[in-house]
Amino acid sequence: MPNPFGPLYTYQIFFVVGCAVLFYRVADMEDESTIIWPGLSIGVYLLTLCVLGWGVLGNLLSQAGLMAGIVAMRMVRDRRPS
């Protein structure tokens, strides 16, 4: 019988939940929104898996890219003039 849930009912669901939990905990430690960061993580995962058709490595790199983007934006935002 074919899988009715398609690509979302595989081992990758553990990957996306793990990344969302990681982003939730980082946002909590940084006193940022604990909804936006995991939501971005899940959104990037769905974009790379369902729209772009990337595999596990692509999803891992996209999550790393999201974290790098968040870090870069926070560095620019928190920069104080010398």
C-alpha positions in Angstrom: 0.0 0.0 0.0 1.5 3.4 -0.9 2.3 5.9 1.8 -0.7 8.4 2.0 1.4 11.1 3.7 4.1 11.1 1.0 7.5 12.6 2.0 6.3 13.9 5.4 5.9 10.4 6.9 9.4 9.2 6.8 12.6 9.5 9.0 12.8 13.1 7.8 9.9 14.1 10.1 12.3 13.4 13.0 14.8 15.7 11.4 12.4 18.6 11.0 11.1 18.2 14.6 14.6 18.0 15.9 15.6 21.2 14.0 12.4 23.0 15.2 13.2 22.0 18.8 16.7 23.3 18.4 15.6 26.6 17.0 12.9 26.8 19.8 15.6 26.3 22.5 18.0 28.8 20.9 15.2 31.4 20.6 14.3 30.8 24.2 17.9 31.3 25.3 18.2 34.5 23.3 14.9 35.9 24.6 13.4 36.0 21.1 10.1 34.8 19.7 9.8 31.1 20.3 7.2 30.8 17.5 9.0 32.6 14.7 12.3 30.8 14.7 10.9 27.2 14.8 8.3 28.4 12.2 11.1 29.6 9.9 12.9 26.2 10.4 9.8 24.3 9.4 9.1 26.6 6.5 12.6 26.2 5.2 12.3 22.5 5.5 9.1 22.3 3.6 10.4 24.6 0.9 13.5 22.6 0.4 11.8 19.2 0.5 8.5 19.8 -1.2 9.2 22.6 -3.6 12.9 22.2 -4.4 13.0 18.4 -4.0 16.3 18.5 -2.0 17.2 15.5 0.1 18.6 15.2 3.6 21.9 16.9 2.8 20.0 19.8 1.2 17.7 20.1 4.2 20.7 20.1 6.6 22.5 22.8 4.6 19.3 24.9 4.4 18.9 24.7 8.2 22.6 25.7 8.6 22.0 28.6 6.2 19.0 29.7 8.2 21.0 29.7 11.4 23.8 31.6 9.7 21.2 34.2 8.4 19.7 34.6 11.8 23.2 35.1 13.3 24.2 37.6 10.6 21.0 39.6 11.1 21.5 39.7 14.9 25.1 40.8 14.5 24.0 43.7 12.2 21.1 44.6 14.4 23.1 44.5 17.6 26.2 46.4 16.3 26.9 49.4 18.4 28.8 52.4 16.9 32.3 52.7 18.2 
